[in-house]
Amino acid sequence: MFTLKQKIVTLLLISFFTGFTLKAQENQKPKIDIYGFLRNEFYYDTYKGVDAAMDQFYLLPLYTGKDANNNHLNEQGSAHLTAIATRIGTKITGPEIFGATPMGNIEVDFAGVTSVDPVLIRIRKAFLKLNWEKSALLIGQTWHPFWGGSCFPSVAGLNTGAPFQPFNRSPQVNFDYNMGKTTLSATALYENQYVSRGLYNTSNTNNKTLPKRNAGIPEMVVSATFRGENITLGAAGQHNTIQPIDKTTIAEDTYITNEMNTSMAAMAYAQYKSNKFKFLAKSIYGQNLANLTMLGGYGVKSVDENTGAYTYTNYNHLMTYINAVYGKKHQVGVFAGMTQNLGTSDPLVENTPTIGLLTSIQNMNRVSLHYAYNFKNFRFVGEYERTTAAYGAGTMNSADGLYANSVSVTNNRLIFVMMYMF
């Protein structure tokens, strides 16, 4: 039994060391690690296309018609050398808060406003993540859940497999719950650089995000990921609502419209990874996926005769790809992807707009081959990429938004990338 004096001394010692520990924690400073790479890239295309960052982020060849000699207007070569994909980031860890280990990430590159001025600093990631024993909460901008975490294509191109692979970083709130090898996630997202298309034509310099902002409702994604020793499996479902326009005009009268467009999507993937070999397969079936840098959109299924307000119907698309890579110091890889336009869910009203990312494309495919040499922090990659898109030709069938005929266009791209990572 402790005497009264011993109890007092013990309590004083506990108080002293507890206070010292708390004071030490208060004095702890966050740890900051810097990472990134220098990236110089040369690329040559045979067909001008839909792209960003001065053609560096190339999606697909763009058909704009033929000249008087029946030559494709965009079938002309172009080349460029750029370092704008150079990247720098910081990872920040700090003392425990709310019983969780905090981790922050800030990452930028020099791609700027990719379609307007791609020579400025651009935010890629900016988030805080609180990690508990079995759960985690992330708030900020990072990759969309459909990106797939560590399961994305290994290719040379900056497009990283887009538009067959979802490509999107968005502001979000994400909650993960860890059940051993399986993680369940729920995410609510808004939009920033990768946006849903709308019908706004205002002087507001941020009008590209108006369809999502005016809807008010976040995009919702639920997902599950299983991580085994060599195998990773993932699946996710998405529900998204936008407001394509907020007012209409008939003659000289203007009316408020609150009509929304709601779309859904599902994604699944499987990845096998060993010492030198990686194989990834992924499929996405969804509606209005333009905000994921994928083909998709919507059209008008009815028009209010009194106010001119629209109701909407979505285009349905199926995208799938495989990616296989072998080697470490000397590495070879192949990517093969396809997209099929399955048409609209409901008939379209004739002589009304279709909105989205190239809803007139009937199907598309890509094959790419690359060789990489990796030595310490240095990486050199050469890649050949061939992308073919079939554009609808003639009259569109209003029953499903598809075309009976098509015109196929192909781009052949050569890419050489030199990177030094730190």
DRENDO-1510 file (C-alpha; in Angstrom, 1 decimal, always signed):
<recs>
REC; n; res; u; v; w
REC; 1; MET; +0.0; +0.0; +0.0 .
REC; 2; PHE; +1.2; +3.5; -0.9 .
REC; 3; THR; +1.5; +6.0; +1.9 .
REC; 4; LEU; -0.1; +9.4; +1.6 .
REC; 5; LYS; +3.4; +10.9; +0.9 .
REC; 6; GLN; +4.1; +8.3; -1.8 .
REC; 7; LYS; +0.8; +9.0; -3.5 .
REC; 8; ILE; +1.5; +12.7; -3.5 .
REC; 9; VAL; +4.9; +12.2; -5.0 .
REC; 10; THR; +3.5; +9.8; -7.6 .
REC; 11; LEU; +0.8; +12.2; -8.6 .
REC; 12; LEU; +3.3; +15.0; -8.9 .
REC; 13; LEU; +5.6; +12.9; -11.1 .
REC; 14; ILE; +2.7; +11.8; -13.3 .
REC; 15; SER; +1.6; +15.5; -13.6 .
REC; 16; PHE; +5.1; +16.6; -14.4 .
REC; 17; PHE; +5.8; +14.0; -17.1 .
REC; 18; THR; +2.3; +14.4; -18.6 .
REC; 19; GLY; +2.7; +18.1; -18.8 .
REC; 20; PHE; +6.2; +17.6; -20.3 .
REC; 21; THR; +4.8; +15.2; -22.9 .
REC; 22; LEU; +2.0; +17.6; -23.8 .
REC; 23; LYS; +4.4; +20.5; -24.0 .
REC; 24; ALA; +6.7; +18.5; -26.2 .
REC; 25; GLN; +3.8; +17.6; -28.5 .
REC; 26; GLU; +2.8; +21.3; -28.7 .
REC; 27; ASN; +6.3; +22.2; -29.7 .
REC; 28; GLN; +6.5; +19.5; -32.4 .
REC; 29; LYS; +6.6; +21.0; -35.8 .
REC; 30; PRO; +5.2; +19.4; -39.0 .
REC; 31; LYS; +7.6; +17.5; -41.1 .
REC; 32; ILE; +7.8; +18.5; -44.7 .
REC; 33; ASP; +9.2; +16.3; -47.5 .
REC; 34; ILE; +9.7; +17.7; -51.0 .
REC; 35; TYR; +9.3; +15.5; -54.1 .
REC; 36; GLY; +8.8; +15.9; -57.8 .
REC; 37; PHE; +10.4; +15.5; -61.2 .
REC; 38; LEU; +11.8; +17.4; -64.1 .
REC; 39; ARG; +10.1; +16.3; -67.3 .
REC; 40; ASN; +11.0; +17.3; -70.8 .
REC; 41; GLU; +8.8; +15.8; -73.6 .
REC; 42; PHE; +9.0; +15.8; -77.4 .
REC; 43; TYR; +6.0; +14.7; -79.4 .
REC; 44; TYR; +4.9; +14.5; -83.0 .
REC; 45; ASP; +1.4; +14.0; -84.3 .
REC; 46; THR; +0.1; +13.3; -87.8 .
REC; 47; TYR; -3.5; +14.5; -87.1 .
REC; 48; LYS; -4.5; +17.6; -85.1 .
REC; 49; GLY; -6.7; +16.7; -82.2 .
REC; 50; VAL; -8.7; +17.5; -79.1 .
REC; 51; ASP; -6.0; +18.3; -76.6 .
REC; 52; ALA; -4.7; +20.6; -73.8 .
REC; 53; ALA; -1.3; +22.0; -72.8 .
REC; 54; MET; -0.2; +22.8; -76.4 .
REC; 55; ASP; -1.0; +19.2; -77.6 .
REC; 56; GLN; +1.0; +17.5; -74.8 .
REC; 57; PHE; -2.3; +16.2; -73.3 .
REC; 58; TYR; -3.6; +14.6; -76.5 .
REC; 59; LEU; -7.0; +12.9; -76.3 .
REC; 60; LEU; -8.1; +12.0; -79.9 .
REC; 61; PRO; -8.0; +13.2; -83.5 .
REC; 62; LEU; -10.5; +15.9; -84.3 .
REC; 63; TYR; -12.4; +15.7; -87.6 .
REC; 64; THR; -13.4; +19.1; -89.0 .
REC; 65; GLY; -14.2; +18.2; -92.6 .
REC; 66; LYS; -12.3; +18.0; -95.9 .
REC; 67; ASP; -10.9; +20.6; -98.2 .
REC; 68; ALA; -11.7; +21.1; -101.9 .
REC; 69; ASN; -9.3; +18.3; -102.8 .
REC; 70; ASN; -11.0; +15.8; -100.5 .
REC; 71; ASN; -8.2; +15.9; -98.0 .
REC; 72; HIS; -8.9; +16.0; -94.3 .
REC; 73; LEU; -8.4; +19.6; -93.0 .
REC; 74; ASN; -6.8; +18.4; -89.8 .
REC; 75; GLU; -4.5; +15.7; -91.3 .
REC; 76; GLN; -1.4; +17.8; -90.9 .
REC; 77; GLY; +1.7; +17.1; -88.8 .
REC; 78; SER; +2.8; +19.0; -85.8 .
REC; 79; ALA; +5.5; +18.7; -83.2 .
REC; 80; HIS; +6.6; +20.4; -80.0 .
REC; 81; LEU; +9.2; +20.2; -77.1 .
REC; 82; THR; +8.1; +21.3; -73.7 .
REC; 83; ALA; +8.9; +21.1; -70.0 .
REC; 84; ILE; +5.5; +22.3; -68.6 .
REC; 85; ALA; +4.7; +18.9; -67.0 .
REC; 86; THR; +7.5; +19.4; -64.6 .
REC; 87; ARG; +6.1; +18.8; -61.1 .
REC; 88; ILE; +6.9; +19.7; -57.5 .
REC; 89; GLY; +5.0; +18.7; -54.3 .
REC; 90; THR; +5.3; +18.6; -50.6 .
REC; 91; LYS; +4.0; +15.9; -48.1 .
REC; 92; ILE; +3.4; +17.2; -44.6 .
REC; 93; THR; +3.1; +15.1; -41.5 .
REC; 94; GLY; +2.5; +16.5; -38.0 .
REC; 95; PRO; +1.8; +15.5; -34.4 .
REC; 96; GLU; -1.5; +13.7; -33.6 .
REC; 97; ILE; -4.7; +15.7; -33.6 .
REC; 98; PHE; -8.2; +14.4; -32.7 .
REC; 99; GLY; -6.6; +11.0; -32.1 .
REC; 100; ALA; -5.5; +10.8; -35.8 .
REC; 101; THR; -2.2; +11.1; -37.6 .
REC; 102; PRO; -2.5; +14.1; -40.0 .
REC; 103; MET; -1.0; +14.1; -43.5 .
REC; 104; GLY; -1.2; +17.0; -46.0 .
REC; 105; ASN; -0.2; +17.1; -49.6 .
REC; 106; ILE; +0.3; +20.2; -51.9 .
REC; 107; GLU; +1.3; +19.5; -55.5 .
REC; 108; VAL; +1.7; +21.8; -58.5 .
REC; 109; ASP; +2.9; +21.7; -62.1 .
REC; 110; PHE; +3.4; +24.4; -64.8 .
REC; 111; ALA; +0.4; +23.4; -67.1 .
REC; 112; GLY; -1.6; +26.5; -66.0 .
REC; 113; VAL; -4.9; +27.0; -67.6 .
REC; 114; THR; -4.2; +24.1; -70.0 .
REC; 115; SER; -6.4; +25.3; -72.9 .
REC; 116; VAL; -5.6; +29.0; -72.6 .
REC; 117; ASP; -2.2; +29.7; -71.1 .
REC; 118; PRO; -0.3; +26.4; -70.3 .
REC; 119; VAL; +2.8; +28.1; -68.9 .
REC; 120; LEU; +1.6; +29.0; -65.4 .
REC; 121; ILE; +1.7; +27.3; -62.0 .
REC; 122; ARG; -1.4; +25.0; -61.6 .
REC; 123; ILE; -2.7; +23.4; -58.5 .
REC; 124; ARG; -2.9; +19.6; -58.8 .
REC; 125; LYS; -3.4; +18.5; -55.2 .
REC; 126; ALA; -4.2; +20.3; -51.9 .
REC; 127; PHE; -5.7; +18.2; -49.2 .
REC; 128; LEU; -5.5; +17.3; -45.5 .
REC; 129; LYS; -6.0; +13.6; -44.5 .
REC; 130; LEU; -6.6; +12.4; -40.9 .
REC; 131; ASN; -5.7; +8.8; -40.4 .
REC; 132; TRP; -7.1; +6.8; -37.6 .
REC; 133; GLU; -6.5; +3.1; -36.9 .
REC; 134; LYS; -9.4; +1.8; -39.1 .
REC; 135; SER; -10.6; +4.9; -40.9 .
REC; 136; ALA; -9.5; +8.1; -42.7 .
REC; 137; LEU; -11.0; +11.4; -43.6 .
REC; 138; LEU; -9.7; +13.5; -46.5 .
REC; 139; ILE; -10.8; +17.1; -47.3 .
REC; 140; GLY; -9.4; +18.9; -50.3 .
REC; 141; GLN; -8.5; +18.4; -53.9 .
REC; 142; THR; -7.0; +15.1; -55.2 .
REC; 143; TRP; -7.8; +12.4; -57.7 .
REC; 144; HIS; -11.4; +11.3; -58.4 .
REC; 145; PRO; -12.2; +7.8; -57.0 .
REC; 146; PHE; -12.7; +6.6; -60.6 .
REC; 147; TRP; -9.0; +7.2; -61.1 .
REC; 148; GLY; -8.4; +4.0; -59.2 .
REC; 149; GLY; -5.7; +4.9; -56.6 .
REC; 150; SER; -2.5; +3.1; -57.6 .
REC; 151; CYS; -4.3; +1.2; -60.4 .
REC; 152; PHE; -3.8; +3.4; -63.5 .
REC; 153; PRO; -2.1; +2.8; -66.9 .
REC; 154; SER; +1.7; +2.9; -67.2 .
REC; 155; VAL; +2.2; +4.8; -70.5 .
REC; 156; ALA; +4.5; +7.6; -71.7 .
REC; 157; GLY; +1.8; +10.1; -72.6 .
REC; 158; LEU; +0.7; +12.7; -70.1 .
REC; 159; ASN; -2.9; +11.7; -70.9 .
REC; 160; THR; -2.2; +8.5; -68.8 .
REC; 161; GLY; -4.7; +6.6; -71.0 .
REC; 162; ALA; -7.4; +9.2; -71.2 .
REC; 163; PRO; -10.1; +9.3; -72.6 .
REC; 164; PHE; -10.3; +5.5; -72.0 .
REC; 165; GLN; -9.0; +6.0; -68.4 .
REC; 166; PRO; -10.9; +8.5; -66.1 .
REC; 167; PHE; -8.8; +11.6; -65.6 .
REC; 168; ASN; -10.0; +14.1; -63.0 .
REC; 169; ARG; -8.8; +15.8; -59.8 .
REC; 170; SER; -11.6; +17.5; -57.8 .
REC; 171; PRO; -12.3; +19.2; -54.5 .
REC; 172; GLN; -13.9; +16.5; -52.3 .
REC; 173; VAL; -14.7; +15.1; -48.9 .
REC; 174; ASN; -13.7; +11.4; -48.7 .
REC; 175; PHE; -14.2; +8.9; -45.9 .
REC; 176; ASP; -12.5; +5.5; -45.9 .
REC; 177; TYR; -13.2; +2.6; -43.6 .
REC; 178; ASN; -10.6; -0.2; -43.5 .
REC; 179; MET; -11.8; -3.8; -43.0 .
REC; 180; GLY; -8.4; -5.5; -43.3 .
REC; 181; LYS; -7.7; -6.1; -47.0 .
REC; 182; THR; -10.9; -4.3; -48.1 .
REC; 183; THR; -11.5; -0.6; -47.9 .
REC; 184; LEU; -14.9; +0.9; -48.2 .
REC; 185; SER; -15.1; +4.6; -49.3 .
REC; 186; ALA; -17.7; +7.3; -49.7 .
REC; 187; THR; -16.9; +10.6; -51.5 .
REC; 188; ALA; -18.7; +13.8; -52.2 .
REC; 189; LEU; -17.2; +16.0; -54.9 .
REC; 190; TYR; -17.6; +19.3; -56.6 .
REC; 191; GLU; -15.7; +20.5; -59.8 .
REC; 192; ASN; -12.7; +22.7; -60.5 .
REC; 193; GLN; -10.5; +22.1; -63.6 .
REC; 194; TYR; -12.4; +19.1; -65.0 .
REC; 195; VAL; -16.0; +20.1; -65.5 .
REC; 196; SER; -19.4; +19.0; -66.7 .
REC; 197; ARG; -20.6; +20.8; -69.8 .
REC; 198; GLY; -23.5; +23.2; -69.8 .
REC; 199; LEU; -25.3; +25.8; -71.8 .
REC; 200; TYR; -24.2; +28.9; -70.0 .
REC; 201; ASN; -22.9; +31.9; -72.0 .
REC; 202; THR; -22.2; +34.5; -69.4 .
REC; 203; SER; -19.5; +37.1; -68.6 .
REC; 204; ASN; -18.7; +35.2; -65.4 .
REC; 205; THR; -15.1; +34.1; -65.8 .
REC; 206; ASN; -15.9; +30.9; -63.8 .
REC; 207; ASN; -18.8; +29.9; -66.0 .
REC; 208; LYS; -17.3; +26.5; -66.7 .
REC; 209; THR; -18.2; +25.3; -63.2 .
REC; 210; LEU; -21.7; +26.8; -63.2 .
REC; 211; PRO; -23.6; +23.6; -64.1 .
REC; 212; LYS; -22.2; +21.9; -61.0 .
REC; 213; ARG; -22.3; +25.0; -58.7 .
REC; 214; ASN; -25.8; +25.9; -59.6 .
REC; 215; ALA; -27.0; +22.3; -59.0 .
REC; 216; GLY; -25.7; +22.6; -55.4 .
REC; 217; ILE; -25.7; +18.8; -55.1 .
REC; 218; PRO; -22.3; +17.2; -54.9 .
REC; 219; GLU; -21.3; +14.3; -57.1 .
REC; 220; MET; -21.5; +11.1; -55.0 .
REC; 221; VAL; -19.3; +8.1; -55.3 .
REC; 222; VAL; -19.2; +4.9; -53.3 .
REC; 223; SER; -16.4; +2.4; -53.8 .
REC; 224; ALA; -14.7; -0.7; -52.5 .
REC; 225; THR; -11.1; -1.8; -52.9 .
REC; 226; PHE; -9.5; -5.2; -52.1 .
REC; 227; ARG; -5.7; -5.3; -51.8 .
REC; 228; GLY; -4.1; -8.7; -51.8 .
REC; 229; GLU; -0.5; -9.7; -52.0 .
REC; 230; ASN; -0.3; -9.4; -55.8 .
REC; 231; ILE; -3.9; -8.6; -56.7 .
REC; 232; THR; -5.9; -5.4; -56.4 .
REC; 233; LEU; -9.7; -5.3; -57.2 .
REC; 234; GLY; -11.9; -2.3; -57.2 .
REC; 235; ALA; -15.4; -1.2; -58.0 .
REC; 236; ALA; -17.3; +2.1; -57.7 .
REC; 237; GLY; -20.7; +3.7; -58.5 .
REC; 238; GLN; -21.3; +7.3; -59.2 .
REC; 239; HIS; -24.4; +9.6; -59.1 .
REC; 240; ASN; -24.1; +13.1; -60.5 .
REC; 241; THR; -26.5; +16.0; -60.8 .
REC; 242; ILE; -26.0; +19.2; -62.8 .
REC; 243; GLN; -28.1; +22.2; -63.8 .
REC; 244; PRO; -27.3; +22.8; -67.5 .
REC; 245; ILE; -28.9; +26.3; -67.6 .
REC; 246; ASP; -30.7; +28.6; -65.1 .
REC; 247; LYS; -32.9; +30.7; -67.4 .
REC; 248; THR; -34.5; +30.6; -70.8 .
REC; 249; THR; -35.8; +33.1; -73.3 .
REC; 250; ILE; -38.9; +33.0; -75.5 .
REC; 251; ALA; -39.2; +36.0; -77.8 .
REC; 252; GLU; -38.4; +38.9; -75.5 .
REC; 253; ASP; -39.4; +37.1; -72.2 .
REC; 254; THR; -37.0; +35.5; -69.8 .
REC; 255; TYR; -37.9; +32.7; -67.4 .
REC; 256; ILE; -36.1; +30.9; -64.6 .
REC; 257; THR; -35.6; +27.2; -65.1 .
REC; 258; ASN; -34.5; +24.7; -62.4 .
REC; 259; GLU; -34.4; +21.6; -64.5 .
REC; 260; MET; -31.5; +19.2; -63.6 .
REC; 261; ASN; -29.8; +16.5; -65.4 .
REC; 262; THR; -28.9; +13.4; -63.4 .
REC; 263; SER; -26.5; +10.7; -64.6 .
REC; 264; MET; -25.0; +7.5; -63.2 .
REC; 265; ALA; -21.9; +5.4; -63.8 .
REC; 266; ALA; -20.2; +2.2; -62.7 .
REC; 267; MET; -16.5; +1.2; -62.8 .
REC; 268; ALA; -14.6; -2.0; -62.1 .
REC; 269; TYR; -10.9; -2.9; -62.4 .
REC; 270; ALA; -8.5; -5.7; -61.6 .
REC; 271; GLN; -4.7; -5.4; -61.3 .
REC; 272; TYR; -2.0; -8.1; -60.9 .
REC; 273; LYS; +1.4; -6.9; -60.0 .
REC; 274; SER; +4.6; -9.0; -59.3 .
REC; 275; ASN; +8.3; -8.2; -59.2 .
REC; 276; LYS; +8.6; -7.3; -62.9 .
REC; 277; PHE; +5.1; -7.7; -64.4 .
REC; 278; LYS; +2.0; -5.6; -64.1 .
REC; 279; PHE; -1.4; -6.2; -65.8 .
REC; 280; LEU; -4.4; -3.9; -65.4 .
REC; 281; ALA; -7.9; -4.2; -66.9 .
REC; 282; LYS; -10.6; -1.6; -66.3 .
REC; 283; SER; -14.2; -1.0; -67.6 .
REC; 284; ILE; -16.5; +2.0; -67.1 .
REC; 285; TYR; -20.2; +2.1; -68.1 .
REC; 286; GLY; -21.7; +5.5; -67.6 .
REC; 287; GLN; -23.6; +8.6; -68.6 .
REC; 288; ASN; -22.4; +12.2; -69.2 .
REC; 289; LEU; -18.8; +11.4; -68.2 .
REC; 290; ALA; -17.2; +14.6; -69.8 .
REC; 291; ASN; -16.1; +15.8; -66.3 .
REC; 292; LEU; -13.9; +12.6; -66.2 .
REC; 293; THR; -12.2; +13.6; -69.5 .
REC; 294; MET; -14.1; +10.8; -71.2 .
REC; 295; LEU; -16.6; +10.9; -74.1 .
REC; 296; GLY; -20.1; +11.6; -73.0 .
REC; 297; GLY; -22.9; +14.1; -72.7 .
REC; 298; TYR; -26.6; +14.6; -72.9 .
REC; 299; GLY; -29.3; +16.0; -75.2 .
REC; 300; VAL; -32.8; +17.4; -74.9 .
REC; 301; LYS; -35.8; +15.1; -74.6 .
REC; 302; SER; -38.6; +17.7; -74.2 .
REC; 303; VAL; -39.1; +21.4; -74.5 .
REC; 304; ASP; -41.7; +23.5; -72.6 .
REC; 305; GLU; -43.7; +25.4; -75.2 .
REC; 306; ASN; -44.4; +28.2; -72.7 .
REC; 307; THR; -41.0; +28.9; -71.2 .
REC; 308; GLY; -38.6; +27.1; -73.5 .
REC; 309; ALA; -37.2; +25.0; -70.5 .
REC; 310; TYR; -35.5; +21.7; -71.4 .
REC; 311; THR; -35.6; +18.3; -69.8 .
REC; 312; TYR; -32.6; +16.0; -70.6 .
REC; 313; THR; -31.6; +12.5; -71.6 .
REC; 314; ASN; -28.0; +11.1; -71.3 .
REC; 315; TYR; -25.7; +9.4; -73.7 .
REC; 316; ASN; -24.5; +6.0; -72.5 .
REC; 317; HIS; -20.9; +5.0; -73.1 .
REC; 318; LEU; -18.9; +1.9; -72.5 .
REC; 319; MET; -15.1; +2.3; -72.1 .
REC; 320; THR; -12.6; -0.6; -71.4 .
REC; 321; TYR; -8.9; -1.0; -71.7 .
REC; 322; ILE; -6.0; -3.3; -70.8 .
REC; 323; ASN; -2.4; -2.4; -69.9 .
REC; 324; ALA; +0.5; -4.7; -69.5 .
REC; 325; VAL; +4.1; -3.8; -68.5 .
REC; 326; TYR; +7.2; -6.0; -68.0 .
REC; 327; GLY; +10.6; -5.1; -66.7 .
REC; 328; LYS; +12.4; -2.8; -64.3 .
REC; 329; LYS; +15.6; -1.2; -65.7 .
REC; 330; HIS; +14.5; -2.1; -69.2 .
REC; 331; GLN; +10.8; -1.9; -69.5 .
REC; 332; VAL; +8.3; -2.6; -72.3 .
REC; 333; GLY; +4.5; -2.0; -72.2 .
REC; 334; VAL; +1.4; -2.1; -74.2 .
REC; 335; PHE; -2.0; -0.3; -73.9 .
REC; 336; ALA; -5.2; -1.1; -75.8 .
REC; 337; GLY; -8.5; +0.7; -75.2 .
REC; 338; MET; -11.9; +1.0; -76.8 .
REC; 339; THR; -15.0; +3.2; -76.4 .
REC; 340; GLN; -18.5; +2.6; -77.7 .
REC; 341; ASN; -21.3; +5.1; -77.9 .
REC; 342; LEU; -24.5; +3.3; -77.0 .
REC; 343; GLY; -26.8; +6.2; -77.7 .
REC; 344; THR; -29.2; +8.2; -75.6 .
REC; 345; SER; -31.6; +6.7; -73.0 .
REC; 346; ASP; -34.6; +8.5; -74.6 .
REC; 347; PRO; -35.4; +10.0; -78.0 .
REC; 348; LEU; -34.0; +13.5; -78.7 .
REC; 349; VAL; -36.0; +16.6; -79.8 .
REC; 350; GLU; -34.9; +17.5; -83.3 .
REC; 351; ASN; -33.1; +20.8; -83.8 .
REC; 352; THR; -32.0; +21.1; -80.2 .
REC; 353; PRO; -28.4; +21.0; -78.9 .
REC; 354; THR; -26.4; +18.0; -77.6 .
REC; 355; ILE; -24.0; +18.9; -74.9 .
REC; 356; GLY; -20.8; +17.2; -73.7 .
REC; 357; LEU; -17.5; +15.9; -75.1 .
REC; 358; LEU; -17.9; +14.8; -78.7 .
REC; 359; THR; -21.2; +12.9; -78.5 .
REC; 360; SER; -21.0; +12.5; -82.3 .
REC; 361; ILE; -18.2; +10.0; -82.0 .
REC; 362; GLN; -19.6; +6.5; -82.6 .
REC; 363; ASN; -16.6; +4.5; -81.4 .
REC; 364; MET; -12.9; +4.9; -80.7 .
REC; 365; ASN; -9.9; +2.8; -80.1 .
REC; 366; ARG; -6.2; +3.2; -79.2 .
REC; 367; VAL; -3.1; +1.0; -79.2 .
REC; 368; SER; +0.2; +2.2; -77.8 .
REC; 369; LEU; +3.6; +0.5; -77.3 .
REC; 370; HIS; +6.4; +1.9; -75.2 .
REC; 371; TYR; +10.0; +1.2; -74.1 .
REC; 372; ALA; +11.5; +2.7; -71.0 .
REC; 373; TYR; +15.0; +2.8; -69.6 .
REC; 374; ASN; +15.2; +3.4; -65.8 .
REC; 375; PHE; +18.4; +4.1; -64.0 .
REC; 376; LYS; +18.4; +5.4; -60.4 .
REC; 377; ASN; +16.4; +8.7; -60.6 .
REC; 378; PHE; +16.5; +8.9; -64.3 .
REC; 379; ARG; +13.8; +7.7; -66.7 .
REC; 380; PHE; +13.7; +7.8; -70.6 .
REC; 381; VAL; +10.6; +6.6; -72.4 .
REC; 382; GLY; +9.8; +6.3; -76.1 .
REC; 383; GLU; +6.3; +5.5; -77.2 .
REC; 384; TYR; +4.2; +5.0; -80.3 .
REC; 385; GLU; +0.5; +5.7; -79.9 .
REC; 386; ARG; -2.2; +5.2; -82.5 .
REC; 387; THR; -5.8; +6.5; -81.9 .
REC; 388; THR; -8.7; +6.2; -84.2 .
REC; 389; ALA; -12.1; +7.8; -83.8 .
REC; 390; ALA; -15.2; +7.2; -86.0 .
REC; 391; TYR; -17.3; +10.4; -86.2 .
REC; 392; GLY; -21.0; +10.2; -87.1 .
REC; 393; ALA; -21.8; +11.3; -90.7 .
REC; 394; GLY; -25.0; +12.2; -92.4 .
REC; 395; THR; -28.2; +12.6; -90.4 .
REC; 396; MET; -28.4; +11.8; -86.7 .
REC; 397; ASN; -31.2; +9.4; -85.7 .
REC; 398; SER; -33.2; +11.4; -83.1 .
REC; 399; ALA; -34.4; +8.1; -81.6 .
REC; 400; ASP; -31.0; +7.4; -80.0 .
REC; 401; GLY; -28.6; +10.2; -81.0 .
REC; 402; LEU; -26.5; +7.8; -83.2 .
REC; 403; TYR; -25.6; +7.8; -86.9 .
REC; 404; ALA; -25.9; +5.1; -89.6 .
REC; 405; ASN; -22.6; +6.2; -91.2 .
REC; 406; SER; -19.3; +7.4; -90.0 .
REC; 407; VAL; -15.9; +8.9; -91.0 .
REC; 408; SER; -12.8; +7.4; -89.3 .
REC; 409; VAL; -9.8; +9.5; -88.6 .
REC; 410; THR; -6.5; +8.3; -87.1 .
REC; 411; ASN; -3.6; +10.0; -85.3 .
REC; 412; ASN; -0.1; +8.5; -85.1 .
REC; 413; ARG; +1.9; +10.0; -82.2 .
REC; 414; LEU; +5.5; +9.6; -81.3 .
REC; 415; ILE; +6.6; +10.6; -77.8 .
REC; 416; PHE; +10.0; +10.8; -76.2 .
REC; 417; VAL; +10.2; +11.7; -72.5 .
REC; 418; MET; +13.1; +12.4; -70.3 .
REC; 419; MET; +12.5; +12.6; -66.5 .
REC; 420; TYR; +14.7; +13.2; -63.4 .
REC; 421; MET; +12.9; +12.4; -60.2 .
REC; 422; PHE; +13.7; +13.7; -56.7 .
</recs>
